[in-house]
Amino acid sequence: MTKKHYNTIVVGGGIAGLTAAAYIARDKKSVLLIEKNKECGGLVNSFRHKGFQFEAGVRALEDAGIIIPMLQDLGIKLEFKKSPVSVGIEKDVIHIKDKNSLNDYALLLKKHYPESVDEIDEIIRIIRKIMKHMDVLYGVSNPFFKDLKRDYKFIFKELLPWLPKFAFTIGKINKMNMPVEKYLENVIKNQSLRDIISQHFFKNTPTFFALSYFSLYLDYKYPVNGVGSLADSVYNKVIELGGEVLTETIITRINATEQWVKDDKNNVYTYDNLIWAADLKYFYSNTEIIGLSEVIKSKFIAEQKEMLGKRGGDSVYSLFLEVDEPLQSFEEIASGHFFYSPSSKGLGTLHTTDLTQLIKNWDKITKRELYDWLDKFTELNTYEISIPGLKNPNFVPQGKTGIIISFLIEYDLFVKLKQMDWYDEFRQELEARIVNVITNSIYPMLKEKLMDSFSFTPLSIQSRVASSEGAIVGWSFQESVPVPNRIQDTQKSVVTSIPNIYKAGQWTYSPAGVPMSILTGKLAADKVCKR
């Protein structure tokens, strides 16, 4: 057993933990970053398979006034390119180039839902309004990544003129906090139209963040060496600044009183500060507080009860295809980031009440009933299709194409499948149906040229990144979230009831993504550096 002391220990080597470790190391404090996997990055990760490069998590990045400022502040050079988005319904595909592309989107919807022209005009008007709010929200580089003691030009030329607009916009955002499904019901009567607009969002996503997707499409950026190169570059900066990184190590116990953590090899590491940048339910299940003051224990137990009583949000299924067809064949149809609905009918209740009932009555259903549901689910779903080779041709062998096809799906379904020993068969059936649907709709060349395929399920995600319920953006929106969810409360999100323990990452603030994970990593590091 070894024992070593650090000013700060960061648990979780995703992009939040990496960011926190880099800033603490830059402040010349001893820091140890502990990660369960062989590599850091979490869902900001790329990998290679048989000569093809794929993304293991997010397919592209939105800067949100955070990613680029963070890299600049840390002195990290990383080359990005725009990641253009296409949107398709059945045989019709539009390409999102600028704000005027919203007109093309309106025409696409009107072609498929001619009876809903007025409702489409209204939702387009709302999206335009939200886009203006987004322009304000991300109108300046995030000030947390600026030196406000020295950068007077930024303060007087950018920050001060922006603050009144920001305050006004926050009020507007907070008024659009209801679930997007409920909001759309008040605007659009046509169920199919509502589905096509919303079924690629997480269930009950707050309206403002859901309907800001058009702004996000215009903001998508792609590191030329793959999404994983973002995590790699921050990892390298941690090492360059003198931080230590320990991979393939699982923390099994946290003692908040004596200020140490123990790993799965029985090694103990003591700390002055702890930043938990991993699953919060795990933290609150494995932390000992005996010996702390009654006030702190009482607050911690309240937090613990709140956290452990909530669920992670939607998970995702991803199918990876290796195809003996040149990139040009796919480029003629859509861009390398493509949101596609093979049918304009929409999912209806297939992924909500129908699936809930299927899981609830699991002991009574037959495989035939399960696969009947799966047939409809795959035919009517919306898919996020990513072709990394269209962003960098070096990611595929000459004349080949790698494709990632993803969609949101319920974690509990795969738990039931595993319990019934149907898991492997279901994966094969699901893969076959997706290929069939995509072949019969948008990529007819696909089926005859398919060389290899494999998939990640919600259980794969849970296993790889230790995320409760296989969640990819933290807490579920289907119930009240146990963490701050208003922009003005962002700084509070990293604080716990224990004064020298902080939290960062997707479980810290809701809704979360890569930019917010980076921001909470920076804010947690700031707390440490100011202590």
N, C-alpha and C positions, 0 to 999 in steps of 0.2 A: 504494500500500500504506500502510495506517495502522497505528500501533502505540500501544497504550494500556495502562497498568498498573492492576491492581485488587488489592485485598487478597484477594478471592475471586472466582473464576469458577465458575459453576454451569452445567454442560452438561446440557440436558434440561429442557424447560418443562412436564413433567407435574406432577402434584400434589406429588410428592416434591421436585422442583427448585424449585417455587414456594414450598413451605414453607421449605426451606433458605434461599432468597434472602430471604424475609421476615424470618426471625430474624436473619440476618447484617446486613441493613439496619437492623433495630431496634437492633442493637449498635453502630450508627454506623460500620460498616466499609464501604468501597467494594465493591460487588458488581455483577457483570454476569451476567445470566441469558441463556443462548443457546439458542434453540429453532429447530428446522428448519422448522416449519410457520408459516403466517401467524398462527395463534392458538395460545395455550398451552392446557394442560389434558390433552393426550394422550387417554387413554381416559375421562377425566372431562370430557365435552364434550357440548354440545347443538348442534343446527343446525336451520335452517328450510328447508323445501322446499315451494313452492307453497302457502304459508299454513299448513302443518303443522309443528309442532315435534317433533323426535325426539331421542333420546339416541344419541350415536355410540358409546358404550362401555357403562359400567355403567348399569343401569336404575334402581337405587336405592342407598342408602348404609346400611351398618350402622355405628353410632357407635363401638362397641367401646371406649367410654371414652376415645376419642382425638379424634374429629372435633370434637365440641362443646367439649371443653377447649382444643383448639388455637385455635378461633375466639375463644373467650372470652379466652384469653391474649393474642392479638394485637389484641383490641378490635374484632373483625369481627362485625357484626350480620347474620345470615342467617336468614331465616324457614324453618322446616321444618314438615312435616306428616307424620303416620304414613303409611306406604305398605303398606296391608293386602295380604296374600297369600292367594290361593286355590290349592287343589290339586285336580286332577281326573284321574280314570281313566275313559275312555270317556264315558258320559253322566252320571257321578256327580261332583259338585263339592262340596268343603267349603271353608269360609272360616275362616282362622286368625285368631282374635280374642284369645286368651289361652292360658295353659298348659293349660286344660281342653280346648282344641281338639285336643290330642293324643289324647283319647278318640275324637273324631270321626274322626281319621286312622286309629286302630286299627280302627274299625268299617268305614271305607272299604276298608281292606286285607282285612279278614275277609270282606266281601261278595264280593270278587273272588277271594279265595284261601281258601275255607272249609275246605279240607283242611289249612291251615297255621295254625290258630288258636293253638296252643301256641307256635309259633315267632314269630308276630306279637306275642303277649303278652311274649315274652322280649325282642324287639328294642325294643318300646315301653318296657320296664323299663330297658333300657340307655340309650335316648334320654333318659328322665327323669333318670337318674343323670348323664349328660353335661350336661343342662340345669342341674343343680345346680352342677356344676363351672364352667359358663359364668357362672352368677350370681356365683361367687366371682371368677373370672378378670377380669370386667369390673365388679366390685362397687364400685370407686371410680374416680374420674377418674384417668387415667394420671398418676402423679407427675412425669413428665418435663415436663409442662405446668404445673406448680405452682411457686410460689416457696417452696421449702422452707426458705429462710432467714428468712422472715417469716410464712408462713401456718401459725401454730401450731395454730389450730383444726383445719385439715385434718390436720396431722401427728398430733395426739393423739386427735382424735375419729374419724378415718377411717383414716389410713394405718397407724398402729401396731397397732390391733386387727385390721386386714385382713391384715397380713404373715404371721402364722402359718398362716392359712387358705390364703393364696396358696401358701406353700411346700409345704403338704400337697397342694394341688390339682396343682401342677406335677409332683409324683411320679406322681399318677394319670394325668395327660395323657401323660407320657413312656412309660407302659406301654401306651398305645393308639396307638403310632406305626406299626403295621403297615398295609399297604395295605388299604383298606376292603373290596375285593373278597375278599381272603383272609380277613379277619375275618368277613365275612358268611357265607362258606362253612361256618364252624364253628358258625354259629347257625341258618342257614336252608338247608334242603335244596332247596326249590323254586327252580329257576333263574329263572323268570319273576318271582317275588316279589323275589328278590335284584336283578334288573334294574330293576324299577320303583322300588326304594328307592335304587339307586346310579347309574343310567345318566345322570343329569344332573350327576354329579360328574366332576371331572377324573380321568383314569385313574390308579389307584394313590394317590389322595389319602389321607394319613394318617387313620386311623379316627376319631380324636377330632374333627378338624376337619370331616370329612365328616358325621358323625352329629350334629354341633352345629347342623345346618341349621335345626332347628325353633326353636332359640333365635334364630338369625339372622332367621328370618321375623318374629318378634315385635319385633325391633330395627330393622327396615328403616325408614329415614326418607327423605323426599323434599324437596329444596329447592323451595319453591313456584314458583320461576322456572326449574326444571329442574336436572338434575345439573350441567350446565356452569356454573351460577351459583356453585358452590363454588369452582371454579378461577378464575372471573372475580373473585370477591371477594378471593381471596388475591393474584391478580395486581395488583389495584388497591392492595392494602396494600403490596406491594413498591414500587410507584411512589410511593405516599404517603410511605413511609419513606426515599425517596431512592435506591432501587435502580434499576439500568438493565436494560432488557430489549431484547434484539436478536432479532427473529424472522426467518423465512425465511433462516436462516443455518445451514450445515452445517459442523461441525468436521471437517476432513480429516486433521489431524495433531496429535499431542500430543508435546511434548518435555519429558520429566520432569526432565531434567538442567538445562536452561536455563530451565525453568518458563514455557513459553509454549504457546499453541495457535494453529493457523492455520485459517482458514475457507476456504470454496469460492470466495471472492472474493480470496484471497491476502492477507487482512488478518491481522495478528498481534496477539495480546493476551497480555500477560504477567501473571503472578499470583504471590502469596505462597502461596495455597491453591487447590486445585482440588477441586470436588465433582462427581463424575460421576453424574448422575441419569438416565442413558440406558442403552442396551443394553451390558452389560458385555463381550460378545464383541467388539463393535466397539472398545471401549476397549482391550482387550488385543491387538487386531490392529493398532492404529494408534498405539501409544505407543512412543517411542524412549527407551531407558534407557542408551545409551552414555555413559560418564562417571560413572555412579552407582557407589557402592561395590560391591565383589564380593558382600558379604552381601546387600545390597538387591537386586542383580540376580539373585542365585540364588533369593531368595524370590519375586521378581516372575515369573521364568521358570516356577517351580513353579505359581504361581497361573494364569499364562497357559495352561499345558498343561492344567490342570484345567478351566478355564473353556471353552477352545476345544474340549475333548473332549466337552462335554455339549450337550444339546439343550434348546430351549425347550419348554414344556409345550403342552397342547392349545390349539388355536385355536378360533375360533367363526365360524359363518356366521349372518348376520342378514338377514332379509327385511323390507323396509319397505313397508307397504301404506297406500294412501289410499282410503278407502271412503265412498261416498255413502249413509251410514246413520248415524243419530244415536247419540250415546254411550249413551243410555238402553237401546238394544237390547242392547248388550254388557254394560252394568252389571247387567242382570237375570240374566246368566249367571255372571259371575265378576268379581273385582276387577281393578284396573289392573295388577296383578303376579300372574301366573298360571302355575303349573307344571303342564303338561298332557300326559298320555299317552293318545293316541287308542286304544291297544290295551293290554290287560292282559298280553299275551303277553311283551313285553320284547324287547330287541334280541338277546339270546343272544350269539353270536360274530360278529354282523354287523359290529360296529364294532371288533372286535379281530382275531382270527385270520383271519376271512374277508377283511377289508379289507387286512390285511397281505399275504395271499397274492395278492389282486387287484393290489396295487401291485408286488409282487415279480415277478409274471408279466405285467406291463403290456404288453410287446411282443407277447404272444400273445392278449390278450383282444380281443373284438369289442365294438362299441358296444352290441349287444343284451345281452351278458353284463353290461356296466357298468350298463345301465339296469334290468336285472332286479334287480341288487343294490340300485340306488337305489330301486326300487319298495318293496322290503322295508324298507330303511333308513328311508324317510320314513313308512311305515305304522306302524312299531313304535317309533319314537323318542319321547323326551320333549322337549317344547318349553317354552322360557321365553317367555311372551307378555306384552308390555308395552303398555299403552294409556295414553300420557301424558295424553290429554285427560280421563281419569277422575281424574287427580290435579290437573289445572288445565284447565278448559274453554276457557281462552283459547289453548290450544295447537292448536286446530283451528278451521276455518271453521264457521259455524253449520250444524248438521244433519249434520256430517261426523265421521268417526273416523279417526285414524291408529293403526296397529298395527305393532309390531315383533315378529317371530317369530324366535327364535334357538335354536341348538343347537350343541353341541360337534362338531367335525369335524376330520379329519386334514389338516394342512398339506400333507403329501407328495402327497396325492391331487390337489390343485390345481396343484402343480408339474408333475406328470405330464400333467395336462390341458392346461396351457399349452404344454408341449413338443410335444404331439401336435396342437396347434391345435384342441382340442375345448373349450376353456375357455368361450367365449361360449355355445356351444350347450348345454353342460352346465348353465350358470347358468340358462338359460331353461327347460330341462327340470326342474331342481330347483325353481325358483320355481313352475312349473305344478303339480308334484306336491304341494308343501306346501299350496298354496291348495286343491287338490282334497281332500287328507286333512283339513284343518281344516274345510272346507265340509261334508264328509260326516260329520263327527263332532260338533263343538261349536258352530260358528258357521255354521249353514245359510244365513244371509242374505248371507254374504260374497261368493260368486262372482258373483252377478248385479249387485252394487253396487260392484265393484272399479273404481276410476277410474285408478289408476296404481300401479306397483310398481317397486322397484329393490332391489339387494342389495349387501352387503359380504361378501367372502370372506376367508379367511386371507391371501391375497395382497394384498388391499386394506389389511388391518391392517398387514402387514409394510411396505407402501409408505408408509402414512400416519404410523405412529408408530415406524418403523425398529426393529421388534421381531423378533428372530431367530425363525424358524419361525412367525411370526405369533402368538407366544404372548401371552396376555393376563394371566397371573399368574406370569410368570417361568419358572423351571426346571421341566422335566418331572419328575414323581414316579415315572417308570418306571425310573429308575436313581438312584444316590446323587446328591444335590444337592451342588454345589461351594461352597455358602455355609452359614452357620449355620442350623440349623432347630430349635433349642430355645429356648424363651422366655427362659430365663436367660442366653442368649448374645446377646440382641438388641443390646446395646451394642457387642459385638465385630463385628457384621455390617457396620458402616460403615467399618471400618479396612481399608486396603490395606497392602502391603509398603512403599510409598513414604510416608514420614512426613507429608508435607503434601498428600497426595491421599486423598480419602475417596470413598465411594460411597453412593448412596441410591436408593430406589425398589424396584420389583418384583423386580429381579434380585439384590437385596442380601441378602434373608432369604427363607426358604421355610417354610411357604406364605405367599404375599403377597396383599394386596388393597389397597384404598384406605387403610384405617386404618394398616396396616403401612408403606405407602409414605410416609404423612404422618409416622409416628413415625421412620422412618429419616432422612427429611429434617431433622427436628428434631435428632436425635442427631448427624448430620453437622455441622449448624450449630453445635451445642454444642462439638464438637471444635475447630472453627475459632475460635470466640469465646474458648475457654479457652487457645489457644496463646499 
